[in-house]
Amino acid sequence: MAAIRWKLRETLKRLDINPYALARAMGDQRKAVTLYRLASPSKTPSRIDLGTLSEIITALRRVTGEPVTIADLLEVVEEPDLDKRQDEPPAWQSLVGLLDDSAFPADSVSRIEQDLGESLEQEMRDSLAGKR
């Protein structure tokens, strides 16, 4: 399955321009907040207005003189096929202390339940005693 990857951050870095300068080039400094959000690595947009995309491309072309295209901002990437991941070890084995023993998850679940139970009991006692 294919996914769309947003590349504004990489393109701004490659062209040596920041979101604020791009917003000024777009003629509206108030758009800087939107552009910072769009360029943020932790806030990848799930959708974008085509008018905004066009404004970004036009402003980047004007500021840099480069032939910026939609491919500089968006990329189609293939997501890994789930069938190919069957050869990988179960995810729980990558956890600290669970690397070698395939029977260990059942033991860890009971230990977690016991620890959680003890923790909840202590928290309830503290709460009833007015400590929390």
KADA-V384585 format. One record per pair of residues at least 24 apart in sequence whose ideal C-beta (glycine too) atoms are under 8 Angstrom apart, sorted by the first residue. I is the first residue (numbers start at 0). J is the second residue. D is the distance in whole Angstrom. If there is no record, write none. Layout:
I;J;D, I;J;D
This chain:
0;77;8, 0;78;5, 1;75;5, 1;76;7, 1;77;6, 1;78;7, 2;75;7, 2;76;6, 2;77;8, 2;78;5, 3;73;6, 3;74;7, 3;75;6, 3;76;8, 4;43;8, 4;73;7, 4;74;5, 4;75;8, 4;76;5, 5;37;7, 5;43;5, 5;44;6, 5;47;8, 5;72;7, 5;73;7, 6;71;7, 6;72;6, 6;73;7, 6;74;6, 7;34;8, 7;37;5, 7;38;5, 7;55;7, 7;72;6, 8;38;4, 8;39;7, 8;40;6, 10;59;7, 10;67;7, 10;71;5, 10;72;6, 11;38;6, 14;59;7, 14;62;8, 14;63;5, 14;65;6, 14;67;8, 16;59;7, 16;62;6, 16;63;7, 20;62;7, 21;55;7, 21;58;6, 21;59;7, 21;62;7, 24;58;4, 24;59;8, 24;61;6, 24;62;4, 25;54;5, 25;55;7, 25;57;8, 25;58;4
